[in-house]
Amino acid sequence: MLSARQPACAHLGVGIDVPMREQSHASQIPSDQSDSISPFNSRLRAAGILAVGSRSSAANEIGRGRRPIEQVYFPDSGILSVVANGDNKQSIEVGLIGREDMTGMAVVMGADRSPHQTFVQSAGRALKIGCDDLPGAIRESPTLHRQLLLYGHAYMLQTAYTAMANGRSKIEDRTARLLLMAQDRMDGDTVTLTHEYLSTMLGVRRPGVTHALNLLERSGLIQTNRSRITITDREGLIENSNGAYGTPEAEFNRLFG
């Protein structure tokens, strides 16, 4: 884990101090003389992303399924979850978004909406751009376009490994993976995740979440206190994920590290 610190949005003129491993990817978009990204920079606006109430609360839903996307967010802090909903009203999280990613990837791909919903799970700060402005900025900057496509590749790899973990890994392995991914996107060793959120992410009932957390705690890997979970042995937690965690993260570091 990197410990060096610098302004997260140095290229955008926004001085938010966060670990390098947890910077908004907007801060990592290169700015060079041959391909200015000023149209993108000038359209970015600061925004708060605030989790209110339960996961299903409309107050913390920033991306509504099957409706046009209005804003694309580049988080500097906080955690957002992308949730797929079945026809029988069952739901499961298919993607985790933090300071390494963006919402509204459908806009980058040329679409204006997605069937998935996006919820704020942990409050934070973000930069945002209107979905009407982003396509124009992409057309004017091949550098920006390439960078966003690379992030799309990294995000799709994450969702692919989520599918693999859901189908092949034990509940405790998947819980270890989720906690590690959450820690990657937050400061320190303590993450705040409710059992409702964990239940949605893992696609299991709350007793299954409790069982998995108890197993990890008895192994000395975490300590739990209601919704606050402290990771006490990260390397041990990685080992106990049994391969569910690591490959998408290594690819991300290869592309952007």
MIMIGU-71665 format. One record per residue (C-alpha): chain; x, y, z. Coordinates in nm, 4 decimals, always signed. Layout:
BEGIN
chain: A	c1: X	c2: Y	c3: Z
...
END
This chain:
BEGIN
chain: A	c1: +0.0000	c2: +0.0000	c3: +0.0000
chain: A	c1: +0.1383	c2: +0.3359	c3: -0.1036
chain: A	c1: +0.1755	c2: +0.5959	c3: +0.1641
chain: A	c1: +0.3004	c2: +0.8986	c3: -0.0316
chain: A	c1: +0.0574	c2: +1.1884	c3: -0.0457
chain: A	c1: -0.0077	c2: +1.4667	c3: -0.2921
chain: A	c1: -0.3081	c2: +1.6780	c3: -0.3976
chain: A	c1: -0.5628	c2: +1.4369	c3: -0.5423
chain: A	c1: -0.6711	c2: +1.6721	c3: -0.8194
chain: A	c1: -0.3469	c2: +1.8523	c3: -0.8937
chain: A	c1: -0.4149	c2: +1.8728	c3: -1.2672
chain: A	c1: -0.7593	c2: +2.0171	c3: -1.1975
chain: A	c1: -0.6544	c2: +2.2803	c3: -0.9486
chain: A	c1: -0.8379	c2: +2.1189	c3: -0.6576
chain: A	c1: -0.6188	c2: +2.0590	c3: -0.3512
chain: A	c1: -0.7669	c2: +1.7571	c3: -0.1755
chain: A	c1: -0.5020	c2: +1.5622	c3: +0.0122
chain: A	c1: -0.5479	c2: +1.1837	c3: -0.0136
chain: A	c1: -0.3175	c2: +0.8814	c3: -0.0482
chain: A	c1: -0.1914	c2: +0.8257	c3: -0.4016
chain: A	c1: -0.3477	c2: +0.4814	c3: -0.4155
chain: A	c1: -0.6850	c2: +0.6380	c3: -0.3472
chain: A	c1: -0.6845	c2: +0.9382	c3: -0.5792
chain: A	c1: -0.9697	c2: +1.0286	c3: -0.8066
chain: A	c1: -0.8763	c2: +0.9125	c3: -1.1535
chain: A	c1: -0.9590	c2: +1.2616	c3: -1.2777
chain: A	c1: -0.6333	c2: +1.3659	c3: -1.1066
chain: A	c1: -0.4352	c2: +1.1121	c3: -1.3080
chain: A	c1: -0.5469	c2: +1.2246	c3: -1.6534
chain: A	c1: -0.2280	c2: +1.3536	c3: -1.8142
chain: A	c1: -0.2187	c2: +1.7109	c3: -1.9355
chain: A	c1: +0.0260	c2: +1.7714	c3: -2.2209
chain: A	c1: +0.0852	c2: +2.0418	c3: -2.4784
chain: A	c1: -0.0241	c2: +1.8313	c3: -2.7749
chain: A	c1: -0.3652	c2: +1.7421	c3: -2.6350
chain: A	c1: -0.5213	c2: +1.9870	c3: -2.3912
chain: A	c1: -0.7931	c2: +1.8580	c3: -2.1589
chain: A	c1: -0.9047	c2: +2.2088	c3: -2.0639
chain: A	c1: -1.2608	c2: +2.1514	c3: -2.1982
chain: A	c1: -1.2932	c2: +1.8717	c3: -1.9442
chain: A	c1: -1.1330	c2: +2.0652	c3: -1.6589
chain: A	c1: -1.3451	c2: +2.3727	c3: -1.7112
chain: A	c1: -1.6676	c2: +2.1751	c3: -1.6886
chain: A	c1: -1.5873	c2: +1.9903	c3: -1.3660
chain: A	c1: -1.7648	c2: +2.1010	c3: -1.0506
chain: A	c1: -1.7137	c2: +2.0062	c3: -0.6855
chain: A	c1: -1.9901	c2: +1.7991	c3: -0.5281
chain: A	c1: -2.0691	c2: +1.6194	c3: -0.2054
chain: A	c1: -2.1891	c2: +1.2610	c3: -0.2105
chain: A	c1: -2.3835	c2: +1.1830	c3: +0.1038
chain: A	c1: -2.5147	c2: +0.8485	c3: +0.2266
chain: A	c1: -2.8500	c2: +0.8924	c3: +0.3978
chain: A	c1: -3.0516	c2: +0.6152	c3: +0.5565
chain: A	c1: -3.0621	c2: +0.2667	c3: +0.4086
chain: A	c1: -2.9163	c2: +0.1491	c3: +0.0799
chain: A	c1: -3.2568	c2: +0.1618	c3: -0.0849
chain: A	c1: -3.3179	c2: +0.5226	c3: +0.0177
chain: A	c1: -3.3724	c2: +0.7545	c3: -0.2783
chain: A	c1: -3.1712	c2: +1.0172	c3: -0.0892
chain: A	c1: -2.8440	c2: +0.8334	c3: -0.1566
chain: A	c1: -2.9230	c2: +0.7111	c3: -0.5068
chain: A	c1: -2.7182	c2: +0.9082	c3: -0.7603
chain: A	c1: -2.7771	c2: +0.6828	c3: -1.0607
chain: A	c1: -3.1284	c2: +0.5600	c3: -1.1290
chain: A	c1: -3.1631	c2: +0.2454	c3: -1.3369
chain: A	c1: -3.3142	c2: +0.2713	c3: -1.6866
chain: A	c1: -3.3243	c2: +0.6505	c3: -1.6714
chain: A	c1: -3.0971	c2: +0.8993	c3: -1.8460
chain: A	c1: -2.7748	c2: +0.9684	c3: -1.6569
chain: A	c1: -2.7594	c2: +1.3353	c3: -1.5586
chain: A	c1: -2.4198	c2: +1.3638	c3: -1.3868
chain: A	c1: -2.0945	c2: +1.1677	c3: -1.3976
chain: A	c1: -1.9047	c2: +1.1652	c3: -1.0667
chain: A	c1: -1.5307	c2: +1.1296	c3: -1.0026
chain: A	c1: -1.5030	c2: +1.0523	c3: -0.6289
chain: A	c1: -1.2164	c2: +1.1804	c3: -0.4172
chain: A	c1: -1.3511	c2: +1.0023	c3: -0.1104
chain: A	c1: -1.6401	c2: +0.7784	c3: -0.0149
chain: A	c1: -1.7721	c2: +0.4531	c3: -0.1594
chain: A	c1: -2.0470	c2: +0.3972	c3: -0.4143
chain: A	c1: -2.2011	c2: +0.0681	c3: -0.5172
chain: A	c1: -2.3472	c2: -0.0334	c3: -0.8514
chain: A	c1: -2.6438	c2: -0.2653	c3: -0.8022
chain: A	c1: -2.8107	c2: -0.4979	c3: -1.0513
chain: A	c1: -3.1776	c2: -0.5756	c3: -0.9950
chain: A	c1: -3.3533	c2: -0.8855	c3: -1.1215
chain: A	c1: -3.7126	c2: -0.9064	c3: -1.2389
chain: A	c1: -3.8064	c2: -1.0724	c3: -0.9081
chain: A	c1: -3.6788	c2: -0.7635	c3: -0.7185
chain: A	c1: -3.3694	c2: -0.9430	c3: -0.5954
chain: A	c1: -3.0558	c2: -0.7302	c3: -0.6099
chain: A	c1: -2.6822	c2: -0.7764	c3: -0.5810
chain: A	c1: -2.3900	c2: -0.5401	c3: -0.6070
chain: A	c1: -2.1882	c2: -0.5828	c3: -0.9246
chain: A	c1: -1.9396	c2: -0.2985	c3: -0.8883
chain: A	c1: -1.7612	c2: -0.0906	c3: -0.6262
chain: A	c1: -1.6623	c2: +0.2672	c3: -0.7064
chain: A	c1: -1.4160	c2: +0.4771	c3: -0.5120
chain: A	c1: -1.1327	c2: +0.7200	c3: -0.5690
chain: A	c1: -0.9918	c2: +0.5123	c3: -0.8499
chain: A	c1: -1.3031	c2: +0.5196	c3: -1.0650
chain: A	c1: -1.6046	c2: +0.7081	c3: -1.1967
chain: A	c1: -1.9785	c2: +0.6663	c3: -1.2247
chain: A	c1: -2.1697	c2: +0.6744	c3: -1.5525
chain: A	c1: -1.9330	c2: +0.4610	c3: -1.7581
chain: A	c1: -2.2232	c2: +0.4084	c3: -1.9992
chain: A	c1: -2.1793	c2: +0.7697	c3: -2.1121
chain: A	c1: -1.8167	c2: +0.7023	c3: -2.2070
chain: A	c1: -1.9325	c2: +0.4017	c3: -2.4091
chain: A	c1: -2.1816	c2: +0.6141	c3: -2.6010
chain: A	c1: -2.5019	c2: +0.5251	c3: -2.4122
chain: A	c1: -2.7142	c2: +0.7583	c3: -2.2035
chain: A	c1: -2.8371	c2: +0.5160	c3: -1.9371
chain: A	c1: -2.7827	c2: +0.1810	c3: -1.7644
chain: A	c1: -3.0239	c2: -0.0686	c3: -1.6071
chain: A	c1: -2.8095	c2: -0.0621	c3: -1.2918
chain: A	c1: -2.8555	c2: +0.1686	c3: -0.9948
chain: A	c1: -2.5734	c2: +0.3545	c3: -0.8195
chain: A	c1: -2.5926	c2: +0.4205	c3: -0.4451
chain: A	c1: -2.3666	c2: +0.6077	c3: -0.2048
chain: A	c1: -2.2589	c2: +0.3675	c3: +0.0688
chain: A	c1: -2.0068	c2: +0.5925	c3: +0.2426
chain: A	c1: -2.0245	c2: +0.9716	c3: +0.2264
chain: A	c1: -1.7487	c2: +1.1647	c3: +0.0574
chain: A	c1: -1.6501	c2: +1.4302	c3: -0.1919
chain: A	c1: -1.6393	c2: +1.4192	c3: -0.5687
chain: A	c1: -1.5974	c2: +1.6174	c3: -0.8855
chain: A	c1: -1.8842	c2: +1.5970	c3: -1.1304
chain: A	c1: -1.9598	c2: +1.6830	c3: -1.4900
chain: A	c1: -2.2924	c2: +1.6920	c3: -1.6705
chain: A	c1: -2.3468	c2: +1.3998	c3: -1.9046
chain: A	c1: -2.4242	c2: +1.6499	c3: -2.1812
chain: A	c1: -2.0758	c2: +1.8018	c3: -2.1393
chain: A	c1: -1.8643	c2: +1.4875	c3: -2.1112
chain: A	c1: -1.9069	c2: +1.3583	c3: -2.4715
chain: A	c1: -1.7933	c2: +1.6941	c3: -2.6079
chain: A	c1: -1.4863	c2: +1.6943	c3: -2.3839
chain: A	c1: -1.4067	c2: +1.3402	c3: -2.4991
chain: A	c1: -1.4333	c2: +1.4399	c3: -2.8663
chain: A	c1: -1.1957	c2: +1.7312	c3: -2.8102
chain: A	c1: -0.9345	c2: +1.5282	c3: -2.6217
chain: A	c1: -0.8075	c2: +1.1875	c3: -2.7392
chain: A	c1: -0.5935	c2: +1.1779	c3: -2.4229
chain: A	c1: -0.9022	c2: +1.2060	c3: -2.2036
chain: A	c1: -1.0873	c2: +0.9491	c3: -2.4130
chain: A	c1: -0.8062	c2: +0.6953	c3: -2.3882
chain: A	c1: -0.7735	c2: +0.7450	c3: -2.0131
chain: A	c1: -1.1447	c2: +0.6934	c3: -1.9523
chain: A	c1: -1.1478	c2: +0.3827	c3: -2.1716
chain: A	c1: -0.8598	c2: +0.2389	c3: -1.9683
chain: A	c1: -1.0627	c2: +0.2965	c3: -1.6539
chain: A	c1: -1.3550	c2: +0.1279	c3: -1.8204
chain: A	c1: -1.1333	c2: -0.1735	c3: -1.8864
chain: A	c1: -1.0232	c2: -0.1820	c3: -1.5217
chain: A	c1: -1.3824	c2: -0.1526	c3: -1.4016
chain: A	c1: -1.5053	c2: -0.4321	c3: -1.6294
chain: A	c1: -1.2279	c2: -0.6539	c3: -1.4965
chain: A	c1: -1.3474	c2: -0.5807	c3: -1.1431
chain: A	c1: -1.7042	c2: -0.6796	c3: -1.2322
chain: A	c1: -1.5806	c2: -0.9973	c3: -1.4021
chain: A	c1: -1.3978	c2: -1.1029	c3: -1.0855
chain: A	c1: -1.7054	c2: -1.0165	c3: -0.8819
chain: A	c1: -1.8992	c2: -1.2642	c3: -1.0961
chain: A	c1: -1.6261	c2: -1.5256	c3: -1.0516
chain: A	c1: -1.6168	c2: -1.4733	c3: -0.6749
chain: A	c1: -1.9958	c2: -1.4925	c3: -0.6481
chain: A	c1: -2.0001	c2: -1.8203	c3: -0.8384
chain: A	c1: -1.6867	c2: -1.9945	c3: -0.7109
chain: A	c1: -1.5780	c2: -1.8548	c3: -0.3744
chain: A	c1: -1.6983	c2: -1.9253	c3: -0.0232
chain: A	c1: -1.8866	c2: -1.6560	c3: +0.1646
chain: A	c1: -1.5901	c2: -1.5835	c3: +0.3915
chain: A	c1: -1.3572	c2: -1.5502	c3: +0.0888
chain: A	c1: -1.5937	c2: -1.3029	c3: -0.0755
chain: A	c1: -1.6304	c2: -1.1101	c3: +0.2487
chain: A	c1: -1.2517	c2: -1.0831	c3: +0.2761
chain: A	c1: -1.2380	c2: -0.9540	c3: -0.0822
chain: A	c1: -1.5062	c2: -0.6943	c3: -0.0173
chain: A	c1: -1.3361	c2: -0.5652	c3: +0.2965
chain: A	c1: -1.0042	c2: -0.5343	c3: +0.1138
chain: A	c1: -1.1669	c2: -0.3475	c3: -0.1752
chain: A	c1: -1.3393	c2: -0.1124	c3: +0.0685
chain: A	c1: -1.0121	c2: -0.0479	c3: +0.2532
chain: A	c1: -0.8431	c2: +0.0349	c3: -0.0776
chain: A	c1: -1.0913	c2: +0.3178	c3: -0.1191
chain: A	c1: -1.0852	c2: +0.4590	c3: +0.2346
chain: A	c1: -0.8292	c2: +0.6039	c3: +0.4755
chain: A	c1: -0.6912	c2: +0.3839	c3: +0.7520
chain: A	c1: -0.7738	c2: +0.0311	c3: +0.8582
chain: A	c1: -1.1371	c2: +0.0822	c3: +0.9636
chain: A	c1: -1.4240	c2: +0.0653	c3: +0.7168
chain: A	c1: -1.7861	c2: +0.1432	c3: +0.7905
chain: A	c1: -2.0180	c2: -0.1058	c3: +0.6219
chain: A	c1: -2.3643	c2: -0.2010	c3: +0.7417
chain: A	c1: -2.4862	c2: -0.5591	c3: +0.7379
chain: A	c1: -2.7527	c2: -0.4487	c3: +0.4881
chain: A	c1: -2.4837	c2: -0.3295	c3: +0.2496
chain: A	c1: -2.2735	c2: -0.6434	c3: +0.2973
chain: A	c1: -2.5824	c2: -0.8563	c3: +0.2426
chain: A	c1: -2.6542	c2: -0.6840	c3: -0.0900
chain: A	c1: -2.2958	c2: -0.7022	c3: -0.2081
chain: A	c1: -2.2585	c2: -1.0684	c3: -0.1244
chain: A	c1: -2.6076	c2: -1.1743	c3: -0.2293
chain: A	c1: -2.6754	c2: -1.3524	c3: +0.0979
chain: A	c1: -2.9010	c2: -1.3008	c3: +0.3979
chain: A	c1: -2.7722	c2: -1.1119	c3: +0.7007
chain: A	c1: -2.7066	c2: -1.4289	c3: +0.9092
chain: A	c1: -2.4615	c2: -1.5333	c3: +0.6369
chain: A	c1: -2.2829	c2: -1.1997	c3: +0.6691
chain: A	c1: -2.2623	c2: -1.2399	c3: +1.0465
chain: A	c1: -2.1234	c2: -1.5931	c3: +1.0086
chain: A	c1: -1.8545	c2: -1.4807	c3: +0.7630
chain: A	c1: -1.7479	c2: -1.1865	c3: +0.9795
chain: A	c1: -1.7306	c2: -1.4114	c3: +1.2852
chain: A	c1: -1.5041	c2: -1.6552	c3: +1.1008
chain: A	c1: -1.2678	c2: -1.3774	c3: +0.9950
chain: A	c1: -1.2680	c2: -1.2259	c3: +1.3427
chain: A	c1: -1.1920	c2: -1.5576	c3: +1.5108
chain: A	c1: -0.8965	c2: -1.5928	c3: +1.2746
chain: A	c1: -0.7588	c2: -1.2622	c3: +1.4017
chain: A	c1: -0.7968	c2: -1.0849	c3: +1.0670
chain: A	c1: -1.0576	c2: -0.8241	c3: +1.1639
chain: A	c1: -1.2319	c2: -0.6695	c3: +1.4625
chain: A	c1: -1.5983	c2: -0.5744	c3: +1.4410
chain: A	c1: -1.7990	c2: -0.3179	c3: +1.6338
chain: A	c1: -2.1456	c2: -0.2874	c3: +1.4814
chain: A	c1: -2.0942	c2: -0.1404	c3: +1.1342
chain: A	c1: -1.7302	c2: -0.0496	c3: +1.1985
chain: A	c1: -1.4889	c2: -0.3183	c3: +1.0828
chain: A	c1: -1.1173	c2: -0.2832	c3: +1.1523
chain: A	c1: -0.8743	c2: -0.4828	c3: +0.9414
chain: A	c1: -0.6015	c2: -0.6017	c3: +1.1751
chain: A	c1: -0.4125	c2: -0.8329	c3: +0.9374
chain: A	c1: -0.4341	c2: -0.7202	c3: +0.5747
chain: A	c1: -0.1880	c2: -0.9773	c3: +0.4421
chain: A	c1: -0.3768	c2: -1.2510	c3: +0.6214
chain: A	c1: -0.7033	c2: -1.1232	c3: +0.4792
chain: A	c1: -0.5574	c2: -1.1299	c3: +0.1277
chain: A	c1: -0.4472	c2: -1.4890	c3: +0.1840
chain: A	c1: -0.7914	c2: -1.5803	c3: +0.3159
chain: A	c1: -0.9600	c2: -1.4378	c3: +0.0066
chain: A	c1: -0.8139	c2: -1.7450	c3: -0.1702
chain: A	c1: -0.7554	c2: -1.5670	c3: -0.5007
chain: A	c1: -1.0791	c2: -1.3683	c3: -0.5055
chain: A	c1: -0.8816	c2: -1.0459	c3: -0.4503
chain: A	c1: -0.5739	c2: -0.9245	c3: -0.6320
chain: A	c1: -0.5914	c2: -0.9649	c3: -1.0100
chain: A	c1: -0.8041	c2: -0.6577	c3: -1.0928
chain: A	c1: -0.6008	c2: -0.4551	c3: -0.8442
chain: A	c1: -0.2736	c2: -0.5652	c3: -1.0067
chain: A	c1: -0.4081	c2: -0.4701	c3: -1.3498
chain: A	c1: -0.5128	c2: -0.1308	c3: -1.2216
chain: A	c1: -0.1664	c2: -0.0709	c3: -1.0795
chain: A	c1: -0.0105	c2: -0.1816	c3: -1.4078
chain: A	c1: -0.2185	c2: +0.0682	c3: -1.6025
chain: A	c1: -0.2050	c2: +0.3622	c3: -1.3652
chain: A	c1: +0.0485	c2: +0.2875	c3: -1.0918
END
